[in-house]
Amino acid sequence: MAVFGGANLGSVSFSSHLLNQHSCFLSCPLRLLPSSSSSSNRTSLLCVVKSFSGSVTADTDTSSDAANSLLRDTSNDAGPARMSTDWKLAKAYCKSGDTFEGEVEGFNGGGLLIRFHSLVAFLPYPQLTPSRSCKEPQKSIHEIAKTLVGSILPVKVVQADEENKKLILSEKLALWPKYSKNVNVGDVFTGRVGSVEDYGAFIHLRFDDGLYHLTGLVHVSEVSWDYVQDVRDVLRDGDEVRVIVTNIDKEKSRITLSIKQLEDDPLLETLDKVILKDSSSGSPSLSSNNGDTIEPLPGLETILEELLQEDGIEAVKINRQGFEKRVVSQDLQLWLSNTPPSEGKFVLLARAGRQVQEIHLTTSLDQQGIKKALQRVLERVP
């Protein structure tokens, strides 16, 4: 199996790190509590909390007429005028982005129930600051929620839909301004993997106070210089990693991270750098191709033949080979050097075990074109 290192897989849309725990879709019963002056019946509805590109919405299941009836009864406990006024206030908070402090009155399978004047809003568990789960990782989210009942949390309104009775809050967004102002592109953090998705991993960032206040995304293409097919093969929930901040989108409250950029870029290497010098002779263990005498690494010959079928690649030749003092990988790895092309020739490095071979590609393609050609070839070669 060939592994192509350093391939840029391109931009992939991903759900905002603000809702990233376990699943982008979360089903939870939402209990609507009456105001403190009321003692009428309680009721519950089925809520689905969705996230996409930083947005937070909640779809209420309206299939139950009985549930809707009870919802109307509960709403009437505070009085229509009071309820209407508080919904207008909630919408104002949502529009302005202002933070308010709400008391946690309860919790359920999907999140916290927080008082907003005569209304009770819903805060999905993924919208809690990561410091809560990272501080006591041995506790379940429901155990953490239980300890929060009665406490006051800073929150922002992210959705206020009076018609469908959806009032959704976020603690993460409320704390974003406080901590993001201390984060800059190029900063290095120790982080903890919060969740792993097909497109990358969400990393909770540890600040100087020892707590994890913000979450960023390491895209799959930024996990390793080697080609990563499944992020779960490299990272697992709870792993501690070092990351560097590569981008901050303050408008969308997103932080983009990289793991691989803290390591040396193998794409910049040539065979002279890959092969360690022999301490006795002072020269690398290299052999040149004089008359096509170098036998390709196992699996490489098929790849080179397929490369010649790609438009824009005119010739492929193994130029020289060498042996390292350590085994990098038993699998065949292909690295495309960032060394500027000479006379239309790019350098491709092939690695397996201790053996390394340098291949010259004569081509009219640019570097990105070669990467795409290699990816197409590797998809065709078993």
N, C-alpha and C positions, 0 to 999 in steps of 0.2 A: 504493500500500500504506500503510495507516494504522498508526502505531506509537503505542501507548498508554503514556505514561510514568508511572512511579510506581505501577504496579499491584502490589498485594500478591498474589502467587500462592499464598500460604498455606504451610502447613507440609508439606514433602515428606520422607518417610523417606529417610535416606541411610546408606550404609555408613560405618562409623567411619573417620575420617581415619587411624587407626592402620594400616589396610590400604587403601592408595589408589593404589598405583602400577600404572598401565597397565590393570589389570583386577581385578575382584573375584574372578575365578576364575583360579587359577594351577596349571598342571600341571607337575610336576617329578619326576624320578627321585630317590628317597631311598635313599642308600647307607648300609646298616647296617654299622658297623665293629665288630669284636670289641674286647674290652678289650686293654690293652697287653700282657698276658701271654699273649695267644692269637695263633696264626698260622694259624687255619683259614680256609676259603674266605670270600670277600666275596660279598655279594649286593645286589641293588637291587630296590626295589618302586616302583610308581607311586603317587604321592601327589597328592591334590588339596587345595589349601589354599583355604578359603573364608572370606569375612568378611561379617558383617552386624551392624550396630549395635554394633561394638566387640568382637564375639566372634571367636575364632579357632578353627577346627576343621580337622581333616585327615581325609579319607576315604581309606582304603587300598583299592586295587583287589585284591580277593580272588579274581579270576578265574583266577589262575595258581597251580596247586597246587605247581608247582616252586618258585615264589618263596616261598610260605608255608613249604615244607619247609626251604628254605635259611635263612629267618628263624628257624625253630625251632632249626636247627643253630647259627646264630650266637648265639642267646640262651643256648644251653647252654654256650657257651665260657666265660662268666663264672660258670657254676654257677647252678642254680635258686634257691638260697637267697640268693646275693648279688644276683641280678637282682630277686628279689621285694622284698628290703630296699630297693634303690635305687628301685624303682617306688613303694613306700610313701613314700620320702623326696621323690620328685618330686611326688606328690599333696599332701604336706604343704606344699611350697613353693607349689604352685598355689593351695591354700586360703588360706594366710597372706598371699600376695602378696610374700613376702620376695625380695630380690635375691641372686643368687649370681654368681660369676665363673666363666665357662667358657672353655676353650681351643678355638679354631677348629681343627678337624682336617682340614677339607676343604670343598669346595663343589661344587655341581652347577648345573644350569640354573635351579633355582628358589630356591636359598638356601644357607645355610651349614650345615655339620655341626659341632656343638659337643659336646664331651665333658661328660657328666654322670655322674660316677663310672663305673660299668661300662656305662652306656648312652651312646648317641650320639643327641642330640636334633637337631631341625631348626628353623632360624630362617629363615623366608621373607624374601626380599630387601626387601619392603615394610615389614618389621619392624625394619630397620636405622634408626638415627638419620639424619635427612635431611642432617646435616652431612657425611656420608661422600660422598654423590653431589654435593652442592652445592659441596664444597671443590674437587673436580676434575671439573667437568661434562663435560669432553671425554672422560673415560674411560667405558667401558662398565661395567655393573654386574659383569660377570664379571672385568674387569681389577681393579676395586676389591676383589672377593672374593678374588682371588689374593693381594693384598697383605695381607689379613687372616689368612691361614693362619698359625697359630702364635701369634697374638695372643690376649690375654685380654679378653673382653667382659663387661660387666655385663648380666645378662639376668634376665628373669622367666619363670616357667613359666606359660603361658596355657592349656595343655591337657596332661593326663597320663592317657592312656587305655591302661592295661596290656593289656586284652583285645585291643584292635586295634593295639597297639604304636605308639601315636601320642604323641610327646613334642614339643610345639611351644613355642618360645621367642620372646620379644620383647625387643629392646634398647630400642625406643621407650618401652615401658611402664616399663622399669627406670629410665630417665632422666627420666621425666615428673615425679616429685616434686621433683627437684633444680631443674628449670628453670621449672616451672609456678608455683612459689611466688613467682617474680619477675614474674609476668604478672597484670595487673589489668584489669578492664573499663574501657574508655576509653583504654587504652594504644595508641599508634600504632607500627606496625612497618613497616620495609621488608621485603618478602618476595619470594620467587621462586615462580612457578607450578610446582608439581610435577607435577600431572596435571589434566586437564579432563574432567569427566563431564557427562552430560545435566543433572544436578541442580545443578551448581556446579563450583567449582574448589578444589583443595587447594593451600594456600599454605604454603611453608616460611618460618618466621619467623627473621629474622636478629637475633641478640643483640649486645650491646655488644662481645663478643670477636670479632665478624665471622663467627661460625659460625651455621649454621642448626640449632637444636636441637629445635624443636617444629613441628608442622604443624596448621593450622586449616582450616576450611571456609568459603568464601564461597558462600553459596547463590545460585542463579541470580537470585533476586529482590533480592539485595544487590550485584550487579555494577554496575548502572547505574540512574539514575533513569529512563532510557528503557526501554521494553519490550525485553527480550532473549529472543529466541526460541531461539537457539542460543549457548551460552556460547563456543563455539569461534570465533564471529564476532568476539568481543571479546578473548578471552585465549588464549594459546598456551603450551605447555610452555616453561619457561625465561624467560618474561617477568618483568620486575621491576615490582612494584606496591607501592603504599602501602595499608595496611589498618588498620582500627581494631578492637580487640577488643570484641565486643558481648555475649558470654556465655562463661562458663567452667563446664563441668560436670566437677567434680573426680571425681565418682563414676564417670563413664564415660570420663574422661580425654579430654575433647573441648573444643576451642576453636572458637567461632563468630566469624567475621570479617565485615567489611563494607568494600567499596570506596566505594560511593556515599555513605555517611554522612560521608565526608571532603569531600564537595562540597556546595555550596548546594542545598537542597531546592527544585526548581522547583515543587513542589506548593504552596509557600507564596507563590508569586508571583502578582501580579495584573497586568493589562495595563499599569498605570502603572509597575510595576517592570521589566517586560519591555522596554518601549519606551524607548530612550535619549533623553534630552532634547536638543533641537537647541541647539547652543551659541550661535546667534545670537538666537533668539527666547526661549530658556529654557523652552520648553514642549514637551511630547511631540507627535509627529506622529500625532494621533488624529483619527478621524472617527466621529461617532455615527450610529446608524441612525435616520433620520427618514423613516418611510414605507417601510420594507423596501427601501432603496436599495442595501444592501451585498450584493454577489454573493458567495455562499459559495466558499471555496477549492475547487479541483478535488478531487472525491471526498467533500467534506464534506456536500453536500446529501443524498446517499444515506444517509450515516451518521445525519444528523439525522432523516430520515424513518423509519429503522429504530428510532431511539431512541423515537420517539413510539409505536411498537408495543409497547414494554416496559411492563409493569404498573407503575404508580406514577409514571410520567413524564407530566405533564399538558400541558406546553408547552415549546417550544424556540425560542429567538430569538437571532439574531446581534445583539448590542447595539452593538458598535463594533469598529473595526479600526485597525491602525497598521502602520508599517514600521520594521524594525530597520536598523541600519547594517551589520550583518553577517549572513551566511547561516548559520543554525544547522543546517538540514537541508533537502535538496530534497524529502524524503518528508514526507507529512502526519503531524504529530505532534499528539496530543491530551493535554492535561494537565488534571487536575482540581485546582482550587485548594483548599487547606485553609482558606481564608478562611471564617469562620462564615457560614452562609446568612442571607440577609436576606429576610424574608417568604416563606420556603419556596423561595428561589431559590439555587441553587448556580452557581458560575462555572466554565465549561469553556473552556480556551484551546486554539485550533487554530493550528498553525504550519506553514508551508511556505515554503521559501526565506527571504525577508526579511519576508514578510507574516504578520501575527498578527491573529487575530480572537477577540473575547471573546463567548462564548455564555452566555446565561442559561437555566438549566434550572429550570422550576417543577415540583417533585416532592414526593412524600410520603416518598421514600426517604432513608435516611441516606447518609453518604459511602461506606461499604462497599457498600451496595446499588447506588449509582450505578456504582461501579467494576465490580461484577459485571455490571451491565446493559451497560456499555460493552464489556466483554470478550465478552459474548455477541454483541453487534452486530458487533464486529470479526471474529468467527469466521464470521459470515454474509456479510459484505461482502467481495467479492474484492479 
